[in-house]
Amino acid sequence: MLSVPIAMVRRWFLVLLAFVVAIALSGCSSPADFIAQFNTQAAQVSQLVANSGTDPKTFNYALSQESPNVFSYIYESLISTNGVTNELEPALAQSWEVSEDKKRIVFTLREGLKWSDGEPLTADDVVFTFNDIYLNQEIPTPTRDILKIGESGALPIVRKLDERSVEFIVPEPFAPFLLYAGGQPILPDHALREAVTNKDSEGKPKFLSTWGTDTNPTKIIGNGPYRMESYTTSERVVFQRNPYYWRKDAQGNTLPYIDSFVWQIVENTDTALIQFRSKEADLLEISAATFALLKREEKRGNFSIYNGGPDTTSRLFVCFNLNTGRRRNGTPLVDPIKSRWFNTVAL
């Protein structure tokens, strides 16, 4: 299964933080899905509460294959995708250069980047993230499949040029590679190298059992707008503003504006709807089934409904019966006319 870089799917447009948090929380969305949000000024509230249908499965990004997850809140990548224009934008990397033959990319990091524990974030972290984790054959991360190039499945060469510059070399031009490589979260060398290097009793990297959901959330080191403060199973994940986050608004104010974000775990969609209508939650992903009800209440309830847009995932599946067999009495299992439709590729 193809794993999509976080930056491709969920990126922070921090001036409109509340809206993007809503998008990030929606594990999948389609044109029929909408986000309801109470009308508040982001800069005037200290906490935002949103509902999620499931608990996080891991706090280790490299091993994650589940959505929703916590990673869009606590990590950033070298570049990001603008949620409005769909254009690539600088993130941890302030710039990048692509060679004329399209086989070399050099990312230059911003000055003064820090991890959520205050440690400096440098090119060493980028090289560690790729060479020691994503490209490490001993670590079963789905990210490695994204980074394979051409029919041979060759992997890129990643090396440090200086404290702020990292070079990626690919065997042949591959247009999506800029986004695929640049869109991967950067992980902390100083916090994870020992787990990658040391082996357990079975000879496997201890990294495979590192940063599970049983880990104290305050020990998880990130570089995104938030850092985790607490996690209570089947109840909530609480995120606090990362004081070392690099982004600032046009006036020089440090982002994000909202100090605390609560991911409230509510499996029952009816319960989630009740909590939203009673203002126990600020954000809610809604389907077509509840759209009409909330649309009628939108103005009176002082909230707004936003179209979440298309997504690559599906909730409804269409299957065609390709069985050409017959019953004991000789009649076809599938009507011959329909069978021709389903079994003729040209159609």
N, C-alpha and C positions, 0 to 999 in steps of 0.2 A: 504494500500500500504506500502511495506517495505521501510523504509528510511535507506539509507546506510551511515555509519559514514564518515565524511569528510576524515579522515585519510586513509580509505580504497580506496578512489577513487582519490583524488587529494592531493598529498603530495609534499612538496618542496624539490627538489634536488638542493640546492642553488648554488653549484659550476657551474651548468649548468642552471642557473636561467631562462634565456630566453626561453629555450626549455620547461621547466616545466610550465612556465607561459602560454605558448601556449596550453599545454595539459589542464591546469586548465580552460582556457577560453572556450574550446570546450564543450558545454553543453552535447553533446554526440558524440561519435565517433565510427567508425566501421572499419574493415580492408580496406574498400573502401575509408575512409576519411584520409586526410593527412594535415599536418601542414607545411605552407611555412613560412620561416623566413629569413630575410636579414642577410647576413654574417657580423656580427660586433662582436667585442670583448666586452663581458659583462662588464668587469672592466673598459672599456674606454668610456662608454656612461653614461650620467647622466639621461636619460629618455627613457622609452620603451613605445611604443604605440601599442595597439591591439584593434581589433574590436569585439564588442558583438552585437548580434541581438536584444536584449531586455534590458529594464531598470531593475534594481534590484527591487524586489517586497517588500522587507523588510530588515531592518538592525538588526532584532532580530532573531538570529540563531534558538532558540528553537521553533519559530513559522514558520520557513521557510519550504516550500515544493516545492520550485522552483529552477530550474537550467537554466542558470548560475546564480551565486550569488557571493557576495563579501567575503564570509566567509573563503575561503581557503587562502586569502591574509592577513586577519587581526586576525585569530585565529590559535592556535595550540592545540593539545591534549596531553595526557600523553605519548602515543607512536605513531609511524608513520609506514608506510609501504614503504620500499625502492621501488621506481618506476622501478628500473632495475632488482633487484633480487627477489622482492616481499617478502623479509624477514622483520619481525618486528624489529624496531629499537627504541632506546630511543628518546624521544622528551622532553617534559616538565619533565617527569620522567626520572631520570638517570638510574634507574633499577627497576625490579619488581621480586617478588618471588611468586611462586605458591605452595601451600601446597601439601603434598603427596596424599591427598584424592581429590585434584582438586576442592575443594569447598571454598578455601580462597586465595585471591590474595592481596599482599601488594605492593603498588607503593611507591617509594621513590623519591621525587622531587629533582631537582638540587638546589644547593645553589645559593642564590642571584637572583632568578627570579623576574622580575618586569613586571608590566602592562605598557601599552603604555603611561600612565600618570605619570609613575615613582613610583607608589605605589607598595609595595611588593606583590608578588604572593605566597601564602602559601597553606598548607593543608586545611585551612578554605575555600578557594575558591573552591577547589575540592569538599568538602563535601556540600557546598552551591549549587554548580552546579547540583549535583545529587539529593540530598535530597529535596532541595527547588524548583528546576526547573524541571529537567527531570522526577523525580519520584512523582512530585506534581500532584495529581488528579485534581486540579483546573486549571491546565495549559494544554491545548490540544496540547501537543507536540508529533510529530510522533516518537521522539527518545525513548519514554517510551516503545513502542511496541518492539523495538530492545532488550531492557533489560529484557524482560519477559523470565522466565526460565520454561521449561517443559510444560506438558499438563495443569497444574494448572495456568500457567501464573504468577507464583510468581516473585516478584521483589527482587533485591539484597538488602542486608543491607550494608550501607556505613557509616564508622565512622573514625574519626581522631585518630591517634595514638600519633603523636607529630606534631611539626610545619612543618615537611617535609614528613610525612608518613601517608598514608590513606589505610584503610583495606576495601576490598570488600568481602562479604560472600554470597554465593549462596546456595540454598537448595539442589542442586544436580550438579554433574559434567556437564558442558556444554562447549564443546571445543571452540566455537566461542566467548565466553564471554570475553576473554582477549582482543581480537581485538575490540569487540563491545563497551566495557566499556572504554578501553584505547584509542579508536579512536574518542571519543566524545570531541569536543572543550570545554575547561574550560572557564567559564564565571566569571566576576568580582563581588565578594560579595559586595565590598564597593560601587559599582556603581548601583547595581540592587536590593539589599535586600529590600530597602524601597518600590520599585515598586511591589515586590512580596508580601510583608506584608500588604500594604495598599490596601483598596478596593475602587471601584468606586461606583456610586450611585445605580448600580444594584447588588452590593455585590460581584463583580468579581475582581480578582487581577488587579491592575493598570498595571501590567506587560504586560497584553494582548494588551495594547495600547502604550507600551513603545518601543522606538527605531524603529519607523516606518521610511519610507523614507522621511518623512517631518521633521525628527530630524536633527539638525545641525550635519553633519558628523564628525566634530571635537570633538563632545561630545561622540562618540562611543568609548568605551574603549576596547582594544584588547590585544593580547599577541603574535601576529604573526609577520612576517617580515615587514609588512606595517601597516600604520594607514591611515584612510581616511582623506583627506584634504578638498574635495569639491565634490558636486554632483549637476549637472545641468540636469534636466529632459530632456530626449530624446537627450541629447548631450554627456555627459561624466561623469565618476567618476574618480577622481584624487586621487591616493594613494601616500603617502610619506613614505620614509624609517623610520621604527620604531627605534629610537635611543637606546631603552632599550631591543632590541631583543637579545636573549641569544647566538645564534649560531655564531661561528667564524670559519674561514678556518684554514688550517694546519699551516699557518704563524701567526695566531693570529689576523687576520684582521676581524673586525665585518662584518657580512653579514646582508642583501644582498648587493651586489656590486652596484646595480643600485639604484640611489637616488629616482627616481620618476617613477611611473607606471600609464599610462593613459588607462582606459577602455572606449574606444570610442564607443558610441551607434549608430550603423548603421543597420537599419532593412533590407534594400535592399541589397541582396547578390551581385548584379552587381556593386552597388556603392562601396561596400567593396572591391571588386576585383580591381576596378579602383584606389581606394585610395592606395591599396597595391602596384600596379604596378607603381604608381607615387611616391612611397616612402613616402606617408603621414601616413602609418601604417607600423609597423615593423613585425607584425605577422598576419597570416590569416589562418583560417581553410578552407580547400577546399574539394570539393567533387570530385567524379569520372568525373563529367561533365566538370570541369575546370582543372583537373589534366593534361591532354594532352597538353593544351595550356601553362600552367606554366612550365611543364617539358621541353618543347622546349626552354623556356626562362631562365631556371635555371642558366646556366653558364653565359650567357650574362647579365642577370639581377642581378648577384651577390647575389643570395639568395639560400637557401637549402630547400628541401622538405623532411619532416620526416613522416614516417608512425605513426599515432597516436595510433595504436593498437586497440584491441577489447574493447567493453564496454557492460554493461548489458542493456542499453536502446536500443530502436528500432526506426527506421524511416519508415520502410516498414512493413505493416501488411498483413498477409495471412489469409483469412477467408474461412471457408468451410460452404456451405449451408446444414444445417441439417434438413431442412424442408421436412417432409414426406407427406405433404398434396397433394391434387389433385385439378385440375381445375374443373370448372363446367361440362366440357365434360368428366370428369373421367381420363384425362391424368395426370400423375405425374408432380408436379412442378419441380422436379429434376430427371434427367435420373436415372432409377432404378439401373443401374450399378454403377454410381457415388455415388448414395445414399448409397449403400452397403459399398462402400469404406469409406465414411465420417462417417457413423454411426456404423461401426464395430470397437470397441475399440482395439481388438486384432491386427488389421492391423496397 
